[in-house]
Amino acid sequence: MRYQASLPEHNDNVTPGHPLKDFVLILAGLSAAVFVGYLVLGWLVDVVVDRMGPQTEARLTQLVAWAPPASEPAMRTREAWAQALVDGMRTCAGVSAPVTVRVHRSDTPNAMVAPGGVVIVMSSLFDSVQSENGMAFVLAHELSHMANRDHLRAFGRRLVLIAAATLLTGDGSGTAGVLAPAQHLGESGYSRGREAAADATALAILQCRYGHAGGATELFETLQREAGDMPALVHYLASHPSMGARIEAVQAAMRQAGLQRGALQPLPRF
């Protein structure tokens, strides 16, 4: 009889499926667990930030404070005007800590808040709004982020991301950057919610400052005319609401709060 080698029909040491299948399933499960854990810990960050006292907030803000850049001589007139406007709205915003305004030369009309009470205003913003009220709403929006402690929320969520990366790889320094796109996908809706909340608070600041909420949508309407609105998918992924959605949300918030439009004060020409 001639010998013919053969393998057993069932070998417990050999996986019947492709080995990559198990790897993909394990990776997907681990990723889902990390993502859910990140969302839960992010929610806990919000709970802690909302409940912390003013002294704790001041100490944490000092830890993450960002030194303001030097003033550019050509921007100092605009900077002084914006600083006076912000100082005049701090009480209405409920911001007791000092706020430093810096104007940067830029072709993008925008403003942002940095940790430590620094508001950065892009110079082209002065060309995109025609009224003091329109500029006040933009600056009030940034003051709202301070009043709502959004800088501490962002800092806490960044720590959570680094901790998750360290747990996965043992070194969170580089992995956090790799996970950043996934974080953006998870945070896009959350960020849009924070932006909408800041818009709503800014309306109350305008009402407190001027007695009406006129000029609140001026910048958004200008940007919408210049660039059109964003496609639906881009809006979903963006950290800020689209211009059209933002205008509608602000107008709806005004109606709900019973706020009216009033006479606008012209923006000084610098």
Backbone bond lengths (Angstrom), bond angles and torsions (degrees), N, CA, C in turn:
res aa  C-N    CA-C-N  psi(-1)  N-CA   C-N-CA  omega(-1)  CA-C   N-CA-C  phi
1 M - - - 1.469 - - 1.528 108.68 -
2 R 1.312 114.97 132.89 1.468 120.05 -178.47 1.537 109.80 -83.84
3 Y 1.361 116.47 131.33 1.468 121.57 -179.65 1.527 109.89 -76.26
4 Q 1.330 116.53 134.18 1.462 121.62 177.23 1.527 108.26 -131.19
5 A 1.334 115.32 114.55 1.469 120.38 -178.66 1.524 109.99 -69.45
6 S 1.292 116.32 142.10 1.467 120.89 177.81 1.522 109.80 -150.53
7 L 1.292 115.15 156.65 1.465 121.16 178.36 1.512 109.52 -95.83
8 P 1.316 117.08 149.43 1.466 119.20 177.58 1.532 110.23 -64.76
9 E 1.304 115.32 152.49 1.454 119.36 -179.79 1.524 111.55 -64.03
10 H 1.311 116.54 -35.04 1.461 120.63 -179.26 1.527 108.82 -125.52
11 N 1.327 116.29 122.50 1.456 121.83 178.73 1.524 108.29 -121.46
12 D 1.319 116.90 112.55 1.464 120.73 -177.59 1.518 112.61 -65.92
13 N 1.320 118.10 -16.69 1.454 120.84 -178.68 1.532 112.95 -89.45
14 V 1.306 117.66 -2.74 1.455 121.96 -178.08 1.527 108.98 -120.93
15 T 1.328 116.50 126.59 1.457 121.52 178.57 1.511 109.32 -74.23
16 P 1.320 118.20 129.05 1.474 119.48 -177.72 1.523 112.97 -65.23
17 G 1.340 118.41 -32.33 1.458 121.59 -179.34 1.520 111.78 -89.34
18 H 1.326 115.46 176.00 1.456 120.56 178.22 1.525 109.16 -69.90
19 P 1.337 118.48 134.90 1.474 119.92 -177.43 1.526 112.88 -61.32
20 L 1.325 118.45 -28.50 1.466 120.13 179.42 1.519 111.79 -66.43
21 K 1.346 116.25 -25.84 1.460 119.31 -179.88 1.525 110.69 -62.55
22 D 1.336 115.96 -46.44 1.455 119.46 178.67 1.522 111.35 -63.24
23 F 1.326 115.38 -39.59 1.469 119.48 179.53 1.527 111.01 -61.65
24 V 1.328 116.00 -45.33 1.469 120.60 -179.69 1.527 110.44 -63.86
25 L 1.340 116.88 -42.16 1.460 119.91 -180.00 1.526 111.48 -63.70
26 I 1.330 116.46 -43.22 1.463 120.41 179.00 1.530 110.41 -64.66
27 L 1.338 116.25 -43.68 1.460 120.37 -179.64 1.531 111.14 -63.79
28 A 1.345 116.05 -42.16 1.461 120.02 179.77 1.526 111.07 -64.56
29 G 1.334 116.12 -42.61 1.459 119.37 178.90 1.518 112.35 -64.23
30 L 1.338 115.67 -42.11 1.463 119.77 179.21 1.523 110.78 -65.23
31 S 1.334 116.51 -41.56 1.464 120.56 179.69 1.523 110.83 -63.59
32 A 1.335 116.11 -42.29 1.462 120.06 179.10 1.529 110.69 -63.19
33 A 1.334 116.23 -40.52 1.463 119.84 179.95 1.526 110.91 -65.18
34 V 1.349 116.37 -41.72 1.468 120.37 178.70 1.520 110.70 -65.15
35 F 1.337 116.63 -41.16 1.462 120.81 -178.82 1.528 110.97 -64.25
36 V 1.328 116.33 -45.35 1.465 120.07 178.29 1.533 110.01 -63.93
37 G 1.326 116.17 -42.19 1.456 119.66 177.87 1.518 112.14 -61.34
38 Y 1.339 115.91 -37.67 1.466 120.31 178.58 1.527 110.66 -64.69
39 L 1.335 116.91 -42.11 1.461 120.42 179.37 1.527 111.02 -64.53
40 V 1.338 116.66 -41.54 1.462 120.22 -179.63 1.527 110.47 -65.91
41 L 1.340 116.36 -45.68 1.458 119.47 179.50 1.521 111.14 -66.01
42 G 1.346 117.01 -34.45 1.459 119.87 175.73 1.521 111.32 -62.45
43 W 1.339 115.91 -39.70 1.458 120.03 176.33 1.527 110.72 -63.80
44 L 1.326 117.26 -39.67 1.462 120.52 177.62 1.523 111.26 -64.92
45 V 1.343 116.94 -35.43 1.470 120.24 175.76 1.522 110.09 -58.98
46 D 1.333 116.89 -44.65 1.459 120.85 179.13 1.529 111.09 -61.48
47 V 1.331 116.87 -41.48 1.464 120.74 179.85 1.525 110.33 -62.07
48 V 1.336 116.59 -44.71 1.468 120.68 -179.00 1.525 110.37 -65.65
49 V 1.335 116.98 -44.10 1.462 120.62 -178.63 1.524 110.86 -63.59
50 D 1.324 116.77 -40.21 1.464 120.21 -179.37 1.526 111.87 -66.12
51 R 1.321 117.21 -30.34 1.465 120.56 -173.09 1.520 113.48 -98.13
52 M 1.320 119.15 -8.75 1.457 119.80 -178.02 1.530 110.83 -71.40
53 G 1.328 115.93 150.00 1.453 121.56 -179.72 1.513 112.11 -80.41
54 P 1.332 117.28 167.25 1.471 121.45 -178.88 1.528 113.35 -59.44
55 Q 1.333 117.14 -36.83 1.461 119.24 -179.49 1.526 111.20 -67.45
56 T 1.326 116.28 -41.98 1.469 119.73 177.15 1.516 110.14 -63.90
57 E 1.326 117.27 -41.71 1.456 120.59 177.97 1.520 111.01 -59.81
58 A 1.338 116.90 -43.21 1.467 120.99 -179.32 1.524 111.15 -63.12
59 R 1.340 116.56 -41.10 1.468 119.68 -179.46 1.531 110.86 -67.23
60 L 1.326 116.95 -44.06 1.464 119.84 179.41 1.528 111.25 -65.57
61 T 1.332 116.24 -40.32 1.463 119.67 178.68 1.523 110.87 -61.41
62 Q 1.319 116.18 -38.35 1.460 119.97 178.62 1.525 111.14 -65.50
63 L 1.347 116.49 -34.39 1.461 119.45 179.71 1.522 112.46 -66.62
64 V 1.335 117.11 -35.58 1.465 120.88 -176.22 1.526 111.62 -102.85
65 A 1.337 116.41 10.41 1.467 120.39 -175.29 1.524 111.61 -60.04
66 W 1.312 114.86 144.02 1.462 123.34 -179.72 1.520 108.29 -112.45
67 A 1.339 117.09 122.70 1.462 120.30 -177.61 1.524 110.07 -66.13
68 P 1.333 118.39 127.60 1.468 119.78 -179.32 1.514 111.27 -66.60
69 P 1.332 117.63 143.06 1.465 120.40 178.64 1.528 110.73 -70.41
70 A 1.306 115.94 163.27 1.461 120.19 178.93 1.524 110.40 -67.85
71 S 1.313 115.95 148.84 1.459 120.73 178.93 1.526 110.15 -71.53
72 E 1.324 115.13 139.63 1.457 120.37 175.05 1.528 107.91 -87.09
73 P 1.333 118.81 126.18 1.470 120.42 -175.41 1.518 114.13 -50.41
74 A 1.333 117.77 -41.70 1.464 120.54 -177.43 1.518 112.55 -68.37
75 M 1.331 118.14 -17.59 1.459 122.19 -176.62 1.528 112.56 -102.41
76 R 1.320 118.34 0.48 1.463 120.16 -170.50 1.531 112.95 -68.34
77 T 1.318 118.37 -31.78 1.465 119.75 178.18 1.519 110.46 -65.62
78 R 1.343 116.67 -47.15 1.455 120.40 176.96 1.526 110.61 -64.00
79 E 1.322 114.92 -39.17 1.463 120.15 -178.11 1.524 110.90 -62.92
80 A 1.337 117.08 -43.53 1.466 120.72 -179.72 1.521 110.66 -65.12
81 W 1.335 116.53 -38.76 1.472 119.69 178.85 1.528 110.43 -65.69
82 A 1.343 117.10 -45.89 1.460 121.03 179.66 1.526 111.07 -64.91
83 Q 1.336 116.74 -36.80 1.462 120.31 178.49 1.528 110.52 -62.97
84 A 1.335 116.85 -42.81 1.459 120.34 178.94 1.528 110.93 -64.16
85 L 1.334 116.67 -38.76 1.461 120.30 179.46 1.527 110.83 -65.67
86 V 1.329 116.75 -43.92 1.465 120.83 178.45 1.527 110.70 -63.71
87 D 1.333 116.81 -44.69 1.468 119.62 179.60 1.530 111.01 -60.79
88 G 1.333 116.33 -34.41 1.458 119.95 179.48 1.513 113.55 -72.47
89 M 1.336 117.84 -17.31 1.465 121.21 -178.90 1.519 112.92 -104.49
90 R 1.321 118.71 -5.51 1.465 120.76 -175.27 1.524 112.24 -60.89
91 T 1.325 117.09 -41.36 1.462 119.66 179.50 1.522 111.13 -64.21
92 C 1.340 116.36 -43.52 1.467 120.20 177.96 1.526 111.33 -62.40
93 A 1.347 116.55 -31.84 1.465 121.12 -178.56 1.517 112.56 -83.12
94 G 1.320 117.30 -14.13 1.452 119.96 -176.88 1.514 112.92 76.08
95 V 1.333 116.84 26.72 1.467 122.11 179.25 1.520 107.70 -104.02
96 S 1.315 117.49 110.09 1.463 121.37 -177.66 1.525 112.49 -89.91
97 A 1.324 117.65 -25.90 1.462 120.96 -178.51 1.528 110.51 -73.75
98 P 1.320 117.62 151.10 1.469 120.34 178.07 1.524 111.35 -61.34
99 V 1.318 115.60 147.99 1.464 122.11 178.39 1.526 108.12 -124.18
100 T 1.318 116.40 131.08 1.465 122.30 178.90 1.514 109.45 -106.93
101 V 1.326 116.86 127.92 1.460 122.08 -179.85 1.528 109.10 -105.49
102 R 1.322 115.78 133.67 1.456 121.54 174.19 1.529 108.57 -128.95
103 V 1.322 116.72 137.01 1.461 122.04 178.29 1.519 108.41 -106.74
104 H 1.328 116.56 122.32 1.460 122.86 178.89 1.520 110.11 -105.57
105 R 1.309 116.40 142.70 1.451 120.40 175.55 1.525 109.23 -73.16
106 S 1.329 116.87 122.51 1.460 121.44 -177.62 1.521 109.58 -160.94
107 D 1.340 115.88 149.67 1.464 121.24 176.78 1.526 112.16 -87.76
108 T 1.325 117.29 -4.70 1.463 121.72 -179.21 1.516 109.70 -100.55
109 P 1.334 118.51 116.27 1.469 120.02 -179.94 1.523 110.51 -73.13
110 N 1.295 115.90 109.64 1.461 119.51 -175.79 1.519 109.27 -162.28
111 A 1.307 115.90 169.15 1.457 123.38 172.45 1.508 107.35 -148.52
112 M 1.308 116.87 153.80 1.463 120.51 -179.67 1.516 109.11 -151.53
113 V 1.320 114.91 158.40 1.457 120.24 178.33 1.521 108.46 -110.99
114 A 1.325 116.30 137.95 1.460 122.65 178.12 1.519 108.58 -112.38
115 P 1.347 117.72 151.55 1.457 120.15 -179.75 1.526 111.83 -56.33
116 G 1.306 115.99 140.10 1.451 120.02 179.53 1.511 113.37 99.44
117 G 1.337 117.78 12.95 1.457 120.33 176.72 1.504 114.79 77.83
118 V 1.337 117.54 39.98 1.463 122.65 178.50 1.522 108.87 -114.81
119 V 1.326 116.69 126.85 1.457 122.29 176.27 1.519 108.16 -111.32
120 I 1.331 116.50 121.00 1.454 122.38 178.79 1.524 108.25 -100.22
121 V 1.331 116.49 123.43 1.460 122.64 179.15 1.514 108.58 -112.96
122 M 1.333 117.38 126.25 1.455 121.48 177.34 1.531 109.44 -80.11
123 S 1.317 115.92 135.99 1.468 120.77 -170.89 1.523 113.20 -59.02
124 S 1.338 118.48 -34.87 1.465 120.41 -177.53 1.524 112.19 -68.49
125 L 1.328 117.45 -11.31 1.458 119.99 175.90 1.527 110.53 -62.19
126 F 1.330 116.31 -31.26 1.453 120.47 179.20 1.534 111.67 -68.34
127 D 1.325 116.94 -19.55 1.464 120.54 178.39 1.520 112.23 -94.15
128 S 1.329 117.35 -14.14 1.465 120.83 -175.33 1.521 113.23 -95.22
129 V 1.318 117.84 -14.41 1.463 121.62 175.01 1.521 108.41 -119.66
130 Q 1.306 116.04 146.95 1.461 121.40 -177.29 1.523 112.72 -107.89
131 S 1.319 117.78 -5.27 1.463 120.07 -176.88 1.525 110.98 -128.92
132 E 1.324 114.20 154.87 1.461 119.88 174.01 1.516 110.06 -62.51
133 N 1.351 116.46 -35.80 1.454 120.99 -179.14 1.520 111.64 -62.80
134 G 1.358 116.17 -40.85 1.456 119.73 178.24 1.514 112.01 -63.55
135 M 1.328 116.20 -41.47 1.460 119.93 176.87 1.521 110.43 -67.78
136 A 1.334 116.25 -38.54 1.466 119.84 -179.26 1.514 111.17 -61.78
137 F 1.341 117.24 -37.86 1.465 118.95 179.68 1.523 110.68 -63.97
138 V 1.329 117.31 -41.71 1.467 120.30 179.65 1.525 110.14 -62.21
139 L 1.336 116.69 -45.80 1.463 120.07 -179.42 1.531 110.87 -69.60
140 A 1.339 116.37 -35.40 1.468 119.48 176.64 1.526 110.74 -64.71
141 H 1.319 116.68 -34.16 1.464 120.86 176.58 1.533 110.20 -60.42
142 E 1.336 116.78 -42.47 1.463 119.90 179.15 1.525 110.99 -69.32
143 L 1.336 116.86 -38.26 1.464 119.57 175.40 1.532 110.35 -62.71
144 S 1.327 116.27 -33.40 1.459 120.11 178.58 1.520 110.92 -64.09
145 H 1.340 117.28 -38.62 1.463 119.93 176.76 1.537 110.25 -59.86
146 M 1.349 115.97 -39.55 1.462 119.09 177.61 1.521 110.65 -66.06
147 A 1.332 116.12 -47.41 1.460 119.93 -178.68 1.524 111.81 -62.34
148 N 1.331 116.87 -34.08 1.465 122.08 179.89 1.525 113.05 -85.76
149 R 1.349 116.77 0.50 1.470 123.00 177.57 1.526 112.37 61.41
150 D 1.314 116.81 33.46 1.462 119.64 -177.57 1.528 112.23 -67.65
151 H 1.339 117.94 -26.99 1.465 119.65 177.78 1.526 110.82 -65.29
152 L 1.338 116.68 -35.58 1.465 119.86 177.99 1.526 111.27 -74.56
153 R 1.331 116.61 -33.45 1.466 119.39 175.72 1.519 110.39 -63.13
154 A 1.334 116.60 -44.91 1.465 120.74 179.63 1.523 111.02 -63.49
155 F 1.330 116.66 -40.86 1.467 120.87 179.09 1.525 110.60 -63.87
156 G 1.337 116.91 -44.06 1.457 120.66 179.88 1.512 112.20 -63.36
157 R 1.340 116.71 -41.33 1.465 119.87 179.95 1.526 110.95 -69.44
158 R 1.300 117.29 -31.18 1.463 119.48 175.82 1.533 110.32 -66.28
159 L 1.323 116.49 -40.18 1.468 119.88 176.86 1.523 110.98 -62.74
160 V 1.334 116.13 -39.20 1.463 120.09 177.92 1.520 110.61 -62.33
161 L 1.337 117.20 -41.51 1.463 121.19 179.12 1.518 111.02 -62.38
162 I 1.334 116.49 -45.02 1.469 120.21 179.48 1.526 110.56 -64.02
163 A 1.346 116.59 -39.40 1.461 119.97 178.68 1.516 111.16 -64.18
164 A 1.346 116.42 -40.30 1.467 119.36 178.61 1.520 110.95 -65.12
165 A 1.342 116.74 -40.88 1.461 120.02 178.68 1.523 111.25 -64.91
166 T 1.336 116.62 -39.36 1.465 120.61 178.89 1.524 110.72 -65.99
167 L 1.333 116.80 -38.77 1.458 120.58 179.12 1.522 111.29 -63.85
168 L 1.338 117.01 -36.16 1.455 120.79 -177.85 1.523 112.59 -76.07
169 T 1.331 116.50 -40.06 1.467 119.31 -170.57 1.516 114.30 -120.17
170 G 1.332 117.10 -14.24 1.449 119.36 -175.45 1.502 112.95 87.14
171 D 1.326 118.06 -7.13 1.463 122.42 179.12 1.521 107.66 -145.36
172 G 1.324 116.57 107.35 1.458 120.20 -176.40 1.509 114.47 -88.00
173 S 1.342 118.03 -3.12 1.455 119.89 -174.03 1.511 112.69 -64.56
174 G 1.333 117.35 -45.50 1.456 119.81 -178.25 1.514 112.97 -95.84
175 T 1.324 116.46 -31.57 1.454 119.76 -176.33 1.513 112.22 -68.42
176 A 1.341 117.11 -30.44 1.460 119.89 179.55 1.518 110.59 -60.36
177 G 1.342 116.21 -36.68 1.454 119.20 177.60 1.518 111.77 -67.98
178 V 1.331 116.77 -35.97 1.460 120.68 178.33 1.523 110.56 -67.50
179 L 1.334 117.01 -37.16 1.452 121.41 -179.40 1.524 113.04 -80.26
180 A 1.337 117.65 -8.50 1.461 120.49 -176.28 1.530 113.30 -57.88
181 P 1.359 120.06 -42.63 1.472 118.11 177.51 1.519 112.90 -59.95
182 A 1.331 116.90 -39.87 1.469 119.14 177.27 1.515 110.47 -65.56
183 Q 1.327 116.23 -37.53 1.461 119.33 176.75 1.525 110.08 -61.83
184 H 1.331 116.78 -40.89 1.465 120.03 -179.27 1.530 110.81 -62.52
185 L 1.322 116.27 -39.86 1.465 119.13 178.32 1.523 110.74 -62.71
186 G 1.321 116.30 -41.33 1.457 119.70 -179.34 1.513 113.18 -74.15
187 E 1.337 116.38 -28.47 1.449 120.55 -174.91 1.515 113.88 -93.81
188 S 1.343 118.46 -9.51 1.464 120.19 -173.82 1.518 111.59 -58.67
189 G 1.334 116.01 -47.95 1.456 119.15 179.09 1.527 111.62 -65.97
190 Y 1.334 116.63 -40.30 1.462 120.55 178.42 1.524 110.21 -61.85
191 S 1.339 117.45 -45.24 1.461 121.39 -178.94 1.522 111.41 -63.51
192 R 1.340 116.43 -40.71 1.462 118.70 177.35 1.522 110.70 -61.92
193 G 1.325 116.03 -35.08 1.462 119.70 177.41 1.518 111.76 -65.82
194 R 1.338 116.91 -41.10 1.462 120.46 178.03 1.524 110.66 -66.28
195 E 1.339 117.06 -37.85 1.467 120.35 178.42 1.526 110.42 -65.07
196 A 1.323 116.70 -41.96 1.466 120.15 178.40 1.529 110.82 -63.74
197 A 1.329 116.96 -39.13 1.461 120.63 177.85 1.523 110.84 -64.74
198 A 1.341 116.77 -38.83 1.467 120.24 178.11 1.521 111.00 -66.81
199 D 1.335 117.37 -37.20 1.467 120.62 176.45 1.528 110.39 -62.05
200 A 1.331 116.49 -44.11 1.465 120.57 -179.30 1.524 111.01 -62.70
201 T 1.332 116.75 -42.02 1.457 120.18 178.25 1.518 110.93 -67.12
202 A 1.338 117.00 -37.03 1.459 120.76 178.80 1.521 111.31 -62.32
203 L 1.339 117.68 -34.63 1.463 120.83 176.81 1.533 110.33 -61.50
204 A 1.316 116.32 -42.71 1.462 120.10 178.85 1.528 110.93 -64.43
205 I 1.330 116.58 -35.51 1.467 120.27 178.50 1.528 109.94 -67.39
206 L 1.335 116.91 -42.38 1.471 120.06 177.07 1.527 110.29 -60.02
207 Q 1.320 117.13 -44.79 1.454 121.31 179.61 1.527 110.49 -59.50
208 C 1.327 115.56 -42.44 1.464 120.95 179.82 1.527 110.97 -65.84
209 R 1.309 117.05 -38.29 1.469 121.94 -175.05 1.528 112.20 -78.74
210 Y 1.337 117.12 -45.38 1.467 120.88 -171.18 1.521 114.05 -113.44
211 G 1.317 117.64 -10.36 1.450 119.78 -176.81 1.517 113.31 84.04
212 H 1.317 117.99 3.39 1.466 123.42 176.07 1.526 107.76 -160.29
213 A 1.340 116.78 173.48 1.469 121.39 -175.54 1.521 111.89 -113.68
214 G 1.317 117.26 23.17 1.456 119.90 178.22 1.521 112.06 -61.96
215 G 1.340 116.37 145.00 1.458 121.84 179.38 1.508 114.61 89.74
216 A 1.341 117.57 -1.17 1.463 120.33 -174.73 1.520 112.85 -64.16
217 T 1.320 117.82 -33.88 1.467 120.50 -175.78 1.532 112.30 -103.04
218 E 1.313 117.73 9.12 1.469 120.22 -173.31 1.525 112.47 -59.56
219 L 1.321 117.44 -48.76 1.465 120.02 -178.19 1.521 110.71 -65.21
220 F 1.329 118.09 -42.72 1.455 121.03 -178.28 1.523 111.05 -62.81
221 E 1.321 116.31 -39.87 1.468 120.18 179.23 1.527 110.99 -66.24
222 T 1.331 117.13 -38.08 1.466 120.84 177.47 1.522 110.79 -64.35
223 L 1.327 116.52 -47.11 1.464 120.40 -179.21 1.522 111.45 -65.31
224 Q 1.316 116.89 -35.63 1.465 119.96 178.83 1.522 110.77 -66.63
225 R 1.324 117.46 -39.97 1.464 120.61 178.41 1.522 111.27 -66.46
226 E 1.312 117.01 -37.37 1.462 120.75 -175.40 1.521 112.87 -77.10
227 A 1.314 117.34 -36.85 1.468 119.56 -172.87 1.508 114.10 -122.34
228 G 1.320 119.03 -5.34 1.458 120.01 -175.16 1.504 110.07 74.52
229 D 1.311 115.55 179.35 1.458 119.71 -178.61 1.523 110.08 -94.77
230 M 1.340 116.38 164.94 1.449 121.69 -178.57 1.515 110.60 -84.03
231 P 1.334 117.73 146.78 1.466 120.03 172.98 1.523 110.56 -59.67
232 A 1.322 115.80 161.29 1.464 120.74 -174.50 1.527 111.87 -59.39
233 L 1.334 118.13 -43.12 1.456 120.22 -177.05 1.524 110.78 -66.53
234 V 1.327 116.58 -41.30 1.457 119.64 178.50 1.520 109.92 -62.82
235 H 1.325 116.18 -39.84 1.467 120.14 178.06 1.524 110.50 -61.86
236 Y 1.327 116.46 -38.50 1.468 119.97 -179.41 1.522 110.94 -65.19
237 L 1.318 117.09 -38.22 1.454 120.77 -176.38 1.518 112.42 -85.35
238 A 1.323 117.89 -18.10 1.456 121.00 -175.08 1.519 111.00 -71.40
239 S 1.333 116.02 150.61 1.456 120.45 177.22 1.519 111.06 -81.58
240 H 1.335 117.57 -18.29 1.448 122.03 176.55 1.523 108.87 -112.36
241 P 1.342 117.05 148.39 1.460 118.81 175.78 1.521 110.94 -63.87
242 S 1.329 117.50 155.96 1.452 120.87 175.86 1.520 109.58 -66.11
243 M 1.336 116.89 160.01 1.452 120.59 -176.30 1.532 111.70 -60.37
244 G 1.353 116.08 -44.66 1.454 119.07 179.47 1.510 112.27 -61.24
245 A 1.347 115.88 -45.58 1.462 120.19 179.80 1.519 110.73 -65.00
246 R 1.317 115.74 -34.87 1.465 119.39 -178.90 1.529 111.17 -69.69
247 I 1.334 116.39 -42.22 1.467 120.38 177.99 1.526 109.91 -60.71
248 E 1.329 116.42 -46.63 1.462 120.28 -179.50 1.527 111.16 -62.78
249 A 1.336 116.66 -40.48 1.467 120.16 -178.73 1.525 110.94 -66.64
250 V 1.339 116.60 -41.98 1.469 119.79 179.50 1.529 110.28 -65.40
251 Q 1.324 116.74 -43.55 1.465 119.75 178.70 1.526 111.27 -63.57
252 A 1.326 117.23 -39.71 1.460 120.71 177.68 1.532 111.20 -64.76
253 A 1.343 116.02 -40.06 1.465 120.12 178.73 1.527 110.90 -65.43
254 M 1.328 116.26 -36.52 1.470 119.72 177.11 1.525 111.04 -64.65
255 R 1.329 116.02 -42.96 1.464 118.94 179.14 1.524 111.18 -65.05
256 Q 1.317 115.94 -42.03 1.464 119.93 -178.21 1.521 111.42 -64.52
257 A 1.344 116.76 -38.14 1.463 120.90 -179.36 1.526 112.72 -86.16
258 G 1.323 116.63 -3.66 1.459 120.08 -179.43 1.516 113.43 71.23
259 L 1.329 117.42 28.89 1.464 121.67 -179.07 1.519 110.33 -86.10
260 Q 1.308 115.51 145.04 1.454 121.58 -178.97 1.524 110.59 -114.93
261 R 1.319 115.01 159.14 1.462 120.75 171.88 1.525 108.98 -86.32
262 G 1.327 115.98 152.05 1.462 120.85 178.64 1.512 111.09 -141.08
263 A 1.310 115.71 -173.73 1.461 121.37 -179.23 1.531 110.36 -64.49
264 L 1.323 115.21 136.42 1.461 120.87 -178.66 1.521 110.52 -95.50
265 Q 1.307 114.59 143.14 1.461 120.13 176.43 1.525 108.70 -91.37
266 P 1.324 118.63 130.62 1.469 120.09 -177.14 1.524 111.46 -65.01
267 L 1.312 114.38 147.07 1.466 120.42 176.70 1.515 108.83 -79.47
268 P 1.333 118.58 131.11 1.476 119.96 178.22 1.522 110.98 -58.88
269 R 1.309 116.95 146.94 1.464 122.27 175.59 1.527 108.65 -92.38
270 F 1.300 115.30 118.96 1.475 120.21 -175.52 1.526 110.83 -97.98
